[in-house]
Amino acid sequence: MGMAPGKGERGKNELRAAGLVEQLEAARQEWRQARAYFDAVSDPDLVVEAVHRLEASQRKYMYLWKLARAEGVRVDRQRMARFLFGTESGFSS
């Protein structure tokens, strides 16, 4: 029979969740920078590069978001909208 996680296990889970939140915030910033780069370039070769950067950063963010959800990181949808389009963090652990 499985036992409920003890304080030590909860602490590890909280650290994992906090690490995921930090990674999510960094990935969000990377995504926003990729979007700004995409908006700034006009040379066709740079547009192709910008699209790749934008898609890669978006996929990274979505991957980390799925991991965070699996770890139990809760997301307030209104705060998430502000997080994606502003500067506020949308996560809590």
N, C-alpha and C positions, 0 to 999 in steps of 0.2 A: 504494500500500500504506500502511496506517495504521501509525503508530509508537506504541510504548508511551508513556504520558504521562510527562513529565519531572518533576523535583522541583517546578518551579513549578506545574505542573498539579495535582500531588498536594497541594500546599499550598493551592491554591484549593479543591480538593475537600474538604479537611479543614476549611477555614473555612466552606464551605457547610454541611457536616455539623454543625459546631459551632453555627452559626446556627439550623439546623433543630432541634437539640436544645434550644436556648434557647427557641425558639418553641413546641416541644412541651411543655416544662415550664410555660411561661406558659399555654398552652391547657389543660393539665391542671388548673392552679390555677383557671382560669376555670370549667372544668367542675365542679370540686368546690364552688366558690362558688355556682354555679347550682343544684347539688344541695342545698346547705344552704339556699338561699333557697326552693327548692321545698318542702323539709321544714318551713320555718318559717311559710309563709303559709297562711291559711285562707279568706280572702275569695275568692269564686268568680272575680272579675275578676283578682285577683292570681295565682290558681292558673293561669289561662290564660296570663298573662304569664310566669310561672315555667316553664311547660311549654315555651313558645317559647324562652326563654333556655337551658333545659336542652338542648333539641334542637339549637339553633344551636351551643352550645358543644361538644356531642358531635360534631356534623358537622365542625366546624373541627378538632377534635383528630384525628378519623379521617383527614381530608384531609391534615393535616400528617404523620401517621404514614405514610400511603402515600407521600408525597414523600420522607420520610426513608428508607424502605425502598428506594425507587428510587435514592437516593444512596448506598446501601450502609451505612447506619447499622444496626448489629446490635442485636438485642433479645434479652436473656436472659429467657425466659418466666417464671421464678420471680421475678426482679427486677421484671419488668413487673407481675406481680400485686401485689407490694408497692408498686410505684410508683403503681398505680391506686388502691389502697386505703390507702396510707400516705404517707410523706414521702420515700421513697427514689427516686432517679432510676434509671430502668430502661434507660438508653441508654448506648451507647459508640460512638465513631466510629473 
